[in-house]
């Protein structure tokens, strides 16, 4: 509500300021611009001034929405006869994709975790299993911390994930993740488990369920040991996993299923496809390549 009111104050200050331009310096302050005199051009001019001043697309989109909300109310309340914002087109939000790990950096991260786990410390065994599973499956951090022991089927290398909207999906993982999970379940988790630990797959040092904050700290700390790797969180590992799958030739719809996206367009925006793969596909498919 505060942002909405601030947008409206800024807009009407702009309109009133434009109306005052050209008036004599000693003239009395003009009356506020009547609401019925506001035109579409006024709305566009205000947004144009904001854009010229460097406002982000997300800011312009929000301010456009504030105008549409206000003038929609003004029409319903009888303060204006027509809505000047009906033909106001908001700029599309520019979706900035997070950086991803190079494949060598991903391998380096998991190697660091594996070396640390060689001492058989239960926390190090857990950390390795967490990182291997995050990268192997691309699950969200909340999905990972919500896993119970029974959600992991090491016979067929699949985890059962409850995603957004309580939708269930099954996601496969590979041999390295299976080995890390086996080591954690056999030699790590039993040493941290307490009577109140419940069925949680991953535990904290005091025996409670590991929370997303702990996973974020873990990813940041471990990546600090990989030279020149970007500082990412668990979401960056999810993004990296999807990107590397696509670069390796995985089908886009398969990646959509793994990530738990309701729409294929989300997967298309969310993942990078390497220019090398695009060039290869073009050379194979286009008759004039």
Secondary structure, DSSP 8 states (H G I E B T S, - for coil): -HHHHHHHHHHHHHHHHHHHTTS-TTS-------GGG--HHHHHHHHHHHHHTT--HHHHHHHHHHHHHHHHHHHHTTS-SS-TTTT---------------HHHHHHHHHHHHHHHTT--HHHHHHHHHHHHHHHH---HHHHHT-BGGGEETTTTEEEEE-GGG-EEEEE--HHHHHHHHHIIIIIHHHH--TT-TTBSSB-TTSSB--HHHHHHHHHHHHTTSTT-----HHHHHHHHHHHHHHTT--HHHHHHHHT-SSHHHHHHHS---HHHHHHHHHHH-TT-
